């Protein structure tokens, strides 16, 4: 596939024009994470636009067909995994209608791939990269493109309902049905008309997440500011970075330091993280070379603009014969968004959660031509259906026997602060 390398600064509208061109297509994905502390703790920077081939997992179809679809390619593939993939993997139903309607699994080979290089250089990969560059040079940004309307989000649960539902979850824990359950709730708005690119740009600026993404599939949009990696593969090494344990930030540096220290020393928060680490170790052991699963970091502190988080790193070696399908079968959904034991808590969340998760708790990422991939966890993200005018986000927290339901409600507010800030300028 022909390549063309150019200086981004030569574009009249620069990055804004490049992104505006990308989202003018019905199918596009922008990966653009950042990390101030760990260069490896961030996404590849690229735009994948248009489609030459696509794979959608439909109800009743086998995931094994993915192996036949993933032919050798010079371009690579965008990978979108919805939480509903669990229904195919474990035959666990979802009793709620999803108003956004992202597929359970959608993989596509882009028509145009643009990678961001060092020193503001970009590399265009396409059948005719010069034609793409010419289109970019002609891009115009619509007037008033930075206007964000105020949006009032409605919770699916009142605080009283939430406290009652968490109490029911804890009753299951007391009976021994499970040890930890990640309970999620939805905030939504209807009749909303927004520019998803503007919202994404503002969200990315506010949250500064290492696994940010903007994904469009027709009228369905994801504006993502995820701080969490699901899985990364480099050669035979595979890595997961489960995130569990949260504390708020404070503008006062001394108070902020105390909050981070309290999080690091919290038995309750650390136990949440360790339970998920054990689950991830078990998932990876299903595909790993014998004895290769390792915990490289346990409950390490990562600080983001709105919250402090505890993040662990679990790694394993896998054979070159283990492809994306087998990895998803072994590890999805990610333990940080389910709980333990995984199958039982997924059954319980279907009973007690009051809306479908959709793409929340799923994943967006990129599969390289050589088989390497990087997949995020879709959290701290907005889902939007442009035709319906339906906009929503989910937040969740890990419920254990030691959880204070009121504090869990507050934790959800901390996690949604970045999203709400976008609409309260």
ChimeraX attribute file (.defattr): number of C-alpha atoms within 10 A of each C-alpha:
attribute: neighborCount
match mode: 1-to-1
recipient: residues
	/A:1	11
	/A:2	11
	/A:3	14
	/A:4	15
	/A:5	17
	/A:6	14
	/A:7	15
	/A:8	18
	/A:9	13
	/A:10	11
	/A:11	18
	/A:12	15
	/A:13	18
	/A:14	16
	/A:15	13
	/A:16	17
	/A:17	17
	/A:18	20
	/A:19	19
	/A:20	18
	/A:21	20
	/A:22	23
	/A:23	22
	/A:24	12
	/A:25	15
	/A:26	15
	/A:27	21
	/A:28	27
	/A:29	29
	/A:30	24
	/A:31	24
	/A:32	21
	/A:33	22
	/A:34	21
	/A:35	16
	/A:36	12
	/A:37	9
	/A:38	10
	/A:39	10
	/A:40	10
	/A:41	18
	/A:42	23
	/A:43	25
	/A:44	21
	/A:45	18
	/A:46	21
	/A:47	25
	/A:48	26
	/A:49	26
	/A:50	20
	/A:51	18
	/A:52	10
	/A:53	13
	/A:54	14
	/A:55	15
	/A:56	16
	/A:57	19
	/A:58	13
	/A:59	11
	/A:60	7
	/A:61	10
	/A:62	11
	/A:63	18
	/A:64	12
	/A:65	13
	/A:66	18
	/A:67	12
	/A:68	7
	/A:69	13
	/A:70	22
	/A:71	10
	/A:72	11
	/A:73	12
	/A:74	12
	/A:75	19
	/A:76	22
	/A:77	24
	/A:78	27
	/A:79	21
	/A:80	25
	/A:81	29
	/A:82	22
	/A:83	24
	/A:84	24
	/A:85	24
	/A:86	21
	/A:87	14
	/A:88	19
	/A:89	15
	/A:90	12
	/A:91	11
	/A:92	16
	/A:93	13
	/A:94	19
	/A:95	12
	/A:96	14
	/A:97	11
	/A:98	14
	/A:99	18
	/A:100	24
	/A:101	16
	/A:102	24
	/A:103	20
	/A:104	21
	/A:105	22
	/A:106	19
	/A:107	24
	/A:108	25
	/A:109	24
	/A:110	24
	/A:111	17
	/A:112	21
	/A:113	22
	/A:114	25
	/A:115	16
	/A:116	18
	/A:117	16
	/A:118	7
	/A:119	9
	/A:120	13
	/A:121	14
	/A:122	19
	/A:123	18
	/A:124	23
	/A:125	23
	/A:126	20
	/A:127	13
	/A:128	14
	/A:129	20
	/A:130	16
	/A:131	11
	/A:132	17
	/A:133	16
	/A:134	11
	/A:135	12
	/A:136	20
	/A:137	17
	/A:138	12
	/A:139	17
	/A:140	13
	/A:141	11
	/A:142	8
	/A:143	7
	/A:144	7
	/A:145	10
	/A:146	13
	/A:147	11
	/A:148	18
	/A:149	15
	/A:150	13
	/A:151	18
	/A:152	14
	/A:153	16
	/A:154	13
	/A:155	16
	/A:156	16
	/A:157	16
	/A:158	10
	/A:159	14
	/A:160	9
	/A:161	11
	/A:162	23
	/A:163	18
	/A:164	13
	/A:165	18
	/A:166	23
	/A:167	17
	/A:168	13
	/A:169	24
	/A:170	23
	/A:171	14
	/A:172	18
	/A:173	17
	/A:174	13
	/A:175	9
	/A:176	9
	/A:177	16
	/A:178	22
	/A:179	21
	/A:180	28
	/A:181	31
	/A:182	22
	/A:183	24
	/A:184	23
	/A:185	21
	/A:186	20
	/A:187	18
	/A:188	19
	/A:189	16
	/A:190	16
	/A:191	12
	/A:192	18
	/A:193	17
	/A:194	17
	/A:195	13
	/A:196	21
	/A:197	21
	/A:198	18
	/A:199	22
	/A:200	22
	/A:201	20
	/A:202	19
	/A:203	25
	/A:204	26
	/A:205	13
	/A:206	18
	/A:207	23
	/A:208	21
	/A:209	26
	/A:210	27
	/A:211	30
	/A:212	31
	/A:213	28
	/A:214	26
	/A:215	26
	/A:216	23
	/A:217	19
	/A:218	14
	/A:219	16
	/A:220	20
	/A:221	25
	/A:222	28
	/A:223	26
	/A:224	33
	/A:225	31
	/A:226	24
	/A:227	27
	/A:228	26
	/A:229	27
	/A:230	25
	/A:231	24
	/A:232	21
	/A:233	21
	/A:234	14
	/A:235	14
	/A:236	16
	/A:237	16
	/A:238	21
	/A:239	22
	/A:240	27
	/A:241	26
	/A:242	27
	/A:243	28
	/A:244	26
	/A:245	24
	/A:246	27
	/A:247	22
	/A:248	21
	/A:249	20
	/A:250	16
	/A:251	8
	/A:252	9
	/A:253	10
	/A:254	9
	/A:255	12
	/A:256	17
	/A:257	14
	/A:258	14
	/A:259	19
	/A:260	23
	/A:261	14
	/A:262	13
	/A:263	22
	/A:264	20
	/A:265	12
	/A:266	12
	/A:267	11
	/A:268	14
	/A:269	23
	/A:270	20
	/A:271	17
	/A:272	28
	/A:273	23
	/A:274	19
	/A:275	18
	/A:276	26
	/A:277	26
	/A:278	14
	/A:279	22
	/A:280	25
	/A:281	20
	/A:282	15
	/A:283	21
	/A:284	24
	/A:285	21
	/A:286	15
	/A:287	20
	/A:288	22
	/A:289	14
	/A:290	11
	/A:291	9
	/A:292	14
	/A:293	22
	/A:294	15
	/A:295	18
	/A:296	11
	/A:297	12
	/A:298	17
	/A:299	24
	/A:300	14
	/A:301	18
	/A:302	17
	/A:303	19
	/A:304	18
	/A:305	15
	/A:306	18
	/A:307	22
	/A:308	22
	/A:309	24
	/A:310	24
	/A:311	26
	/A:312	22
	/A:313	19
	/A:314	21
	/A:315	24
	/A:316	22
	/A:317	22
	/A:318	23
	/A:319	12
	/A:320	10
	/A:321	8
	/A:322	13
	/A:323	16
	/A:324	18
	/A:325	14
	/A:326	16
	/A:327	18
	/A:328	18
	/A:329	19
	/A:330	18
	/A:331	21
	/A:332	25
	/A:333	26
	/A:334	25
	/A:335	27
	/A:336	28
	/A:337	28
	/A:338	27
	/A:339	27
	/A:340	22
	/A:341	17
	/A:342	22
	/A:343	16
	/A:344	15
	/A:345	22
	/A:346	24
	/A:347	15
	/A:348	17
	/A:349	19
	/A:350	17
	/A:351	12
	/A:352	16
	/A:353	20
	/A:354	17
	/A:355	21
	/A:356	22
	/A:357	26
	/A:358	23
	/A:359	30
	/A:360	26
	/A:361	27
	/A:362	26
	/A:363	25
	/A:364	29
	/A:365	27
	/A:366	25
	/A:367	22
	/A:368	18
	/A:369	15
	/A:370	12
	/A:371	19
	/A:372	18
	/A:373	23
	/A:374	24
	/A:375	24
	/A:376	30
	/A:377	30
	/A:378	31
	/A:379	25
	/A:380	25
	/A:381	26
	/A:382	25
	/A:383	26
	/A:384	27
	/A:385	23
	/A:386	19
	/A:387	13
	/A:388	15
	/A:389	15
	/A:390	18
	/A:391	24
	/A:392	20
	/A:393	24
	/A:394	27
	/A:395	23
	/A:396	22
	/A:397	26
	/A:398	24
	/A:399	22
	/A:400	23
	/A:401	17
	/A:402	13
	/A:403	18
	/A:404	14
	/A:405	19
	/A:406	13
	/A:407	12
	/A:408	20
	/A:409	18
	/A:410	14
	/A:411	20
	/A:412	17
	/A:413	15
	/A:414	17
	/A:415	21
	/A:416	19
	/A:417	17
	/A:418	23
	/A:419	21
	/A:420	17
	/A:421	13
	/A:422	22
	/A:423	16
	/A:424	11
	/A:425	8
